[in-house]
Amino acid sequence: MARSSERLAVAAALAVLVVGCGGVDPESPTPTAGIASTTVPSARGGVPDLNQPEEVATGLDVPWGLAFLPDGAALVTERDSGRVLRVTPGRAPEPFAEIPGVAARGEGGLLGLAVAPDYAESRAVYAYFTAAQDNRVVRFRPGETPEVVFAGIAKAGNHNGGRIAFGPDGMLYVATGDAGERELAQDPASPNGKILRLTPNGAPAPDNPTPGSPVYSSGHRNVQGLAWDRSGRLFAAEFGQNRLDEINLVEPGRNYGWPAVEGTGGADRGFTDPLLTWSTAEASPSGIAIAGDTLYVAALRGARLWTATISGTALTDPRDVFGDTYGRLRTVEVAPDGALWLTTSNTDGRGDPHPGDDRILRFPAR
């Protein structure tokens, strides 16, 4: 059932209030419409060897977000426990932080994670999680109380989005879902069904498509994957409903069609079509990563890793690997050393846990 317009107004006001408290960060760079001016760390040229899997962690409780520290160690969120773990190859996972106020239910809980670009100085880490009233983004340092930088994203049992990442422009990108209320994806006043672009303090990036709005792109059903290629272009993975999952090339101000369109066929109505689609049984894509000119896509229902070649403005030669070897796959990321890290999601209530699940796998670069 849709929320009333009054409740939507309250949620929008909350988002504006929290963003306003953060203010525009005067130390943040002022990029040009999200186009990178620096090398994209996630698009290194190494080729991960998918034939050389290494287990770096086992027995995790629904791992979800994964981000790397400057020293190469990974921080990993557990959706249901609210814990953030530090994971280093050859060592048992170590507690890093615990996020208070996580309301784990359905697909909600402690989700995406991002390490501040200036972590060496600020020690700041960002997390997206489902709270009692909404989905929100917080900034925290170990041992300190998290600070809310953006709130008012409608929550639900599913379609919570949750992936966050810093782009090569230094801005924080936040992927949200429609919270099961499809009309929100086309509502410019709602942060749901969008990709948001914020300063590190949680304010709308100063050169967003609509001044004063956090919205970077709209018309999304449920985005859980964000990655940039070596040219600084943003790609996103999106869950379809019954027919087609999508990989989109995300550009500022574009509308990607949901709920009017699922998959291709919206260009003649002013929507932007995806570059690549699969049936929902083959994919249900969550995290994505880019190494060189290869896009990697972690598939949940499809229980496989998809790869595709970035060729200009096209994605070509899609191939699947692993074929249910590891079950449901949630997150894929490229480490500072070029290795590919991959998390399973078999303990999330929808999978069939394998011995040792959930686990993190590492595929070294060659």
C-alpha positions as CSV (number, residue, x, y, z in Angstrom):
1,M,0.0,0.0,0.0
2,A,1.4,3.4,-0.9
3,R,2.2,5.9,1.8
4,S,0.1,9.0,2.0
5,S,1.4,12.2,0.4
6,E,1.8,13.6,4.0
7,R,4.2,10.9,4.9
8,L,6.1,11.4,1.7
9,A,6.4,15.1,2.5
10,V,7.7,14.3,6.0
11,A,10.3,11.9,4.5
12,A,11.4,14.5,2.0
13,A,11.7,17.1,4.7
14,L,13.8,14.8,6.9
15,A,16.2,14.2,4.0
16,V,16.5,18.0,3.4
17,L,16.9,18.7,7.1
18,V,19.7,16.2,7.5
19,V,21.5,17.3,4.3
20,G,21.1,20.9,5.4
21,C,22.8,20.1,8.7
22,G,25.8,18.8,6.8
23,G,26.0,21.8,4.5
24,V,28.2,22.0,1.4
25,D,31.7,20.8,2.1
26,P,33.9,23.8,1.2
27,E,36.9,21.4,1.0
28,S,35.2,19.1,-1.5
29,P,36.2,19.3,-5.2
30,T,33.8,20.9,-7.6
31,P,33.8,18.5,-10.6
32,T,32.0,18.8,-13.9
33,A,28.8,16.8,-13.8
34,G,30.4,13.8,-12.2
35,I,33.1,13.2,-14.9
36,A,36.4,12.0,-13.5
37,S,39.5,14.0,-13.7
38,T,41.7,11.3,-12.0
39,T,42.5,7.7,-12.4
40,V,39.7,5.4,-11.3
41,P,41.0,3.0,-8.6
42,S,38.4,0.3,-9.4
43,A,39.4,0.2,-13.1
44,R,43.0,-1.0,-12.7
45,G,44.4,-2.9,-15.6
46,G,45.2,-6.2,-13.9
47,V,43.4,-9.4,-14.9
48,P,42.1,-11.4,-12.0
49,D,42.8,-15.1,-12.3
50,L,39.4,-16.8,-11.8
51,N,41.0,-20.2,-11.7
52,Q,42.9,-19.4,-8.5
53,P,40.3,-19.0,-5.7
54,E,41.5,-18.3,-2.2
55,E,39.2,-18.3,0.8
56,V,40.0,-15.3,3.0
57,A,37.0,-15.6,5.4
58,T,34.3,-18.1,6.3
59,G,31.4,-18.3,8.6
60,L,30.1,-14.8,8.1
61,D,26.6,-13.6,8.8
62,V,25.2,-12.3,5.5
63,P,28.1,-10.2,4.3
64,W,26.9,-7.3,2.2
65,G,29.1,-4.2,1.8
66,L,32.9,-4.4,1.2
67,A,35.4,-1.6,0.8
68,F,39.2,-1.5,1.1
69,L,41.4,0.5,3.4
70,P,44.6,2.1,2.1
71,D,46.7,-0.8,3.6
72,G,44.8,-3.4,1.4
73,A,42.7,-4.8,4.3
74,A,38.9,-5.0,3.6
75,L,36.1,-3.8,5.7
76,V,33.0,-6.0,5.4
77,T,29.5,-5.4,6.8
78,E,27.2,-8.1,8.1
79,R,23.6,-7.3,7.2
80,D,21.8,-8.8,10.2
81,S,24.4,-8.4,13.0
82,G,25.2,-4.8,12.4
83,R,28.9,-5.5,12.6
84,V,31.7,-4.2,10.5
85,L,34.7,-6.6,10.2
86,R,38.3,-6.0,9.1
87,V,39.3,-8.9,6.8
88,T,42.9,-9.6,5.9
89,P,44.2,-12.6,3.9
90,G,45.8,-15.1,6.2
91,R,44.1,-13.8,9.4
92,A,40.7,-14.4,11.1
93,P,38.2,-11.5,10.6
94,E,38.6,-8.9,13.4
95,P,35.9,-6.6,14.8
96,F,36.2,-3.0,13.5
97,A,32.9,-1.4,14.5
98,E,29.3,-2.1,15.3
99,I,26.6,0.2,14.0
100,P,23.8,1.0,16.5
101,G,20.2,1.3,15.4
102,V,20.3,-1.3,12.6
103,A,16.8,-2.8,12.1
104,A,17.5,-5.9,10.1
105,R,14.4,-7.3,8.5
106,G,13.7,-8.8,5.1
107,E,16.4,-7.4,2.8
108,G,17.1,-4.5,5.1
109,G,19.9,-4.2,7.6
110,L,23.5,-3.0,7.5
111,L,24.2,-2.8,3.8
112,G,26.7,-0.7,1.8
113,L,30.0,0.6,2.9
114,A,32.5,3.2,1.6
115,V,35.9,4.3,2.8
116,A,36.5,8.1,2.6
117,P,39.0,9.0,-0.1
118,D,41.0,10.9,2.6
119,Y,40.8,8.0,5.1
120,A,44.5,8.2,5.9
121,E,43.8,11.6,7.5
122,S,40.1,11.5,8.4
123,R,39.7,7.8,9.4
124,A,36.1,8.2,8.1
125,V,34.0,5.3,6.9
126,Y,30.4,5.6,5.6
127,A,27.6,3.0,5.9
128,Y,24.1,2.7,4.5
129,F,21.6,0.9,6.8
130,T,18.0,0.3,7.5
131,A,16.9,2.0,10.8
132,A,13.6,1.9,12.6
133,Q,12.0,4.5,10.4
134,D,14.0,4.8,7.2
135,N,17.2,3.9,5.3
136,R,20.1,6.3,6.0
137,V,23.8,7.0,5.5
138,V,26.1,7.5,8.4
139,R,29.7,8.5,8.8
140,F,31.8,6.9,11.6
141,R,35.2,6.3,13.0
142,P,36.0,3.3,15.2
143,G,35.0,3.9,18.8
144,E,32.9,7.0,17.9
145,T,29.1,7.4,17.6
146,P,28.1,7.4,13.9
147,E,26.9,10.7,12.5
148,V,23.9,10.7,10.2
149,V,24.7,12.5,7.0
150,F,21.6,11.6,5.0
151,A,18.3,10.2,6.0
152,G,14.6,9.9,4.9
153,I,15.0,7.2,2.3
154,A,11.9,5.1,2.6
155,K,12.4,1.5,3.8
156,A,10.6,-1.8,3.2
157,G,11.0,-5.5,3.4
158,N,12.7,-5.3,0.0
159,H,13.9,-2.8,-2.6
160,N,16.1,-0.9,-0.2
161,G,19.0,-0.4,-2.6
162,G,22.0,0.1,-0.3
163,R,25.2,0.3,-2.3
164,I,27.3,3.4,-1.7
165,A,30.7,4.4,-3.2
166,F,32.9,7.4,-3.7
167,G,33.3,8.3,-7.3
168,P,36.5,9.5,-8.9
169,D,35.2,13.1,-8.4
170,G,35.3,12.7,-4.6
171,M,31.5,12.7,-4.3
172,L,29.5,10.0,-2.5
173,Y,27.1,8.1,-4.7
174,V,24.1,6.4,-3.0
175,A,21.9,3.7,-4.7
176,T,18.4,3.5,-3.4
177,G,15.4,1.3,-4.2
178,D,11.7,2.1,-4.7
179,A,10.8,0.5,-1.3
180,G,8.1,-1.5,-3.1
181,E,6.3,1.8,-4.1
182,R,7.1,2.0,-7.8
183,E,5.8,5.6,-8.2
184,L,8.6,6.9,-6.0
185,A,11.1,6.2,-8.8
186,Q,9.5,8.9,-10.9
187,D,8.9,11.4,-8.0
188,P,11.6,14.1,-8.1
189,A,10.9,15.0,-4.5
190,S,11.6,11.4,-3.2
191,P,15.1,10.0,-2.8
192,N,13.8,6.5,-3.6
193,G,14.4,4.8,-6.9
194,K,17.3,7.0,-7.6
195,I,21.1,7.3,-7.6
196,L,22.0,10.2,-5.3
197,R,25.2,12.2,-5.5
198,L,26.3,13.9,-2.3
199,T,29.3,15.8,-0.9
200,P,31.1,13.9,1.9
201,N,29.0,15.9,4.4
202,G,25.8,14.6,2.9
203,A,24.7,17.8,1.0
204,P,23.6,17.6,-2.7
205,A,26.7,17.9,-4.9
206,P,26.9,21.5,-6.1
207,D,26.7,20.6,-9.8
208,N,23.9,18.0,-9.7
209,P,21.4,18.1,-12.6
210,T,18.8,19.9,-10.4
211,P,20.4,22.6,-8.1
212,G,19.8,21.8,-4.5
213,S,18.6,18.2,-5.2
214,P,20.6,15.1,-4.3
215,V,19.2,13.2,-7.3
216,Y,21.7,12.3,-10.0
217,S,19.5,9.8,-12.0
218,S,16.0,8.5,-11.6
219,G,13.6,5.8,-12.7
220,H,15.4,3.0,-10.9
221,R,13.7,-0.1,-9.3
222,N,16.5,-1.3,-7.1
223,V,20.1,-0.5,-7.7
224,Q,22.7,-2.5,-5.7
225,G,25.8,-2.2,-7.9
226,L,28.0,0.9,-8.7
227,A,31.3,0.9,-10.5
228,W,33.4,3.3,-12.7
229,D,35.5,2.5,-15.7
230,R,38.9,3.9,-16.5
231,S,37.3,6.9,-18.3
232,G,35.3,7.8,-15.2
233,R,31.9,6.6,-16.5
234,L,29.5,5.2,-14.0
235,F,27.8,1.8,-14.5
236,A,25.0,0.5,-12.3
237,A,23.3,-2.9,-11.8
238,E,19.5,-3.0,-11.4
239,F,17.1,-5.7,-10.4
240,G,14.2,-6.2,-12.8
241,Q,10.8,-7.3,-11.6
242,N,9.7,-10.4,-13.6
243,R,11.5,-10.1,-16.9
244,L,14.8,-8.4,-17.2
245,D,17.7,-7.3,-15.0
246,E,19.9,-4.4,-16.3
247,I,23.3,-2.9,-16.5
248,N,23.0,0.8,-17.1
249,L,25.5,3.5,-18.1
250,V,24.5,6.2,-15.7
251,E,24.6,9.8,-16.8
252,P,23.5,12.9,-14.9
253,G,19.8,13.8,-15.2
254,R,18.9,10.7,-17.1
255,N,15.7,8.7,-16.4
256,Y,16.0,4.9,-16.7
257,G,12.3,4.2,-17.0
258,W,11.0,2.3,-14.0
259,P,8.1,1.6,-13.6
260,A,7.1,2.5,-17.1
261,V,9.8,0.3,-18.7
262,E,11.6,-2.9,-17.6
263,G,14.6,-3.6,-19.8
264,T,14.8,-1.9,-23.2
265,G,12.1,-0.1,-25.1
266,G,11.9,3.3,-23.4
267,A,14.0,5.4,-25.7
268,D,11.1,6.6,-27.8
269,R,9.5,7.9,-24.5
270,G,12.5,9.8,-23.3
271,F,14.0,7.1,-21.1
272,T,17.5,5.7,-21.3
273,D,17.8,2.0,-22.2
274,P,20.2,-0.4,-20.5
275,L,23.4,-1.5,-22.2
276,L,22.9,-5.2,-21.2
277,T,20.0,-7.3,-19.8
278,W,19.5,-10.8,-18.6
279,S,16.5,-12.7,-17.4
280,T,15.9,-12.4,-13.7
281,A,16.5,-16.2,-13.3
282,E,20.0,-15.8,-14.9
283,A,21.1,-12.9,-12.8
284,S,19.4,-10.8,-10.1
285,P,22.6,-8.6,-10.1
286,S,23.9,-7.1,-6.9
287,G,27.5,-5.8,-6.7
288,I,29.6,-4.9,-9.8
289,A,33.2,-4.1,-10.3
290,I,35.5,-3.2,-13.2
291,A,39.1,-4.3,-13.8
292,G,40.6,-3.0,-17.1
293,D,37.9,-3.3,-19.7
294,T,36.0,-6.1,-18.0
295,L,32.8,-5.7,-16.0
296,Y,32.2,-8.2,-13.2
297,V,28.6,-8.8,-12.0
298,A,27.7,-10.8,-8.8
299,A,24.4,-12.6,-9.4
300,L,22.1,-13.7,-6.5
301,R,19.3,-15.7,-8.0
302,G,21.6,-16.6,-11.0
303,A,24.2,-17.9,-8.5
304,R,27.1,-17.1,-10.9
305,L,29.6,-14.4,-11.8
306,W,28.9,-12.6,-15.1
307,T,31.6,-10.9,-17.1
308,A,31.3,-8.5,-20.0
309,T,33.7,-6.5,-22.1
310,I,33.4,-2.7,-22.1
311,S,33.7,-1.6,-25.7
312,G,33.0,2.1,-26.2
313,T,29.4,2.7,-25.2
314,A,28.6,-1.0,-25.4
315,L,28.9,-4.1,-23.2
316,T,29.8,-7.1,-25.3
317,D,30.6,-10.8,-25.0
318,P,28.7,-11.5,-21.7
319,R,29.8,-14.8,-20.1
320,D,29.0,-16.6,-16.9
321,V,31.4,-18.4,-14.7
322,F,31.2,-20.6,-11.6
323,G,27.7,-22.0,-12.4
324,D,26.4,-22.3,-8.8
325,T,29.8,-23.4,-7.5
326,Y,29.5,-20.9,-4.7
327,G,25.8,-20.3,-4.7
328,R,24.3,-16.8,-4.4
329,L,26.9,-14.0,-5.0
330,R,26.3,-10.6,-3.4
331,T,29.4,-8.3,-3.8
332,V,32.4,-8.1,-6.0
333,E,35.2,-5.6,-5.7
334,V,38.7,-5.0,-7.0
335,A,41.4,-4.7,-4.3
336,P,44.3,-2.2,-4.4
337,D,46.6,-5.0,-5.5
338,G,44.3,-5.8,-8.5
339,A,42.8,-9.0,-6.9
340,L,39.1,-9.6,-7.3
341,W,37.2,-10.2,-4.0
342,L,33.8,-11.9,-4.1
343,T,31.3,-12.5,-1.3
344,T,28.6,-15.2,-1.1
345,S,25.1,-14.6,0.2
346,N,23.7,-18.1,1.0
347,T,22.7,-17.3,4.6
348,D,20.4,-14.4,3.7
349,G,17.2,-16.5,4.0
350,R,17.0,-17.2,0.3
351,G,20.0,-19.4,-0.3
352,D,21.1,-23.0,0.4
353,P,24.1,-22.6,2.7
354,H,27.3,-24.5,1.7
355,P,29.7,-25.6,4.4
356,G,31.6,-22.6,5.6
357,D,29.1,-20.0,4.3
358,D,29.0,-17.2,4.1
359,R,32.5,-16.7,2.8
360,I,34.8,-14.3,1.0
361,L,36.9,-15.4,-2.0
362,R,39.9,-13.7,-3.4
363,F,41.2,-14.2,-7.0
364,P,44.7,-12.8,-7.4
365,A,45.7,-10.6,-10.3
366,R,48.1,-12.0,-12.9
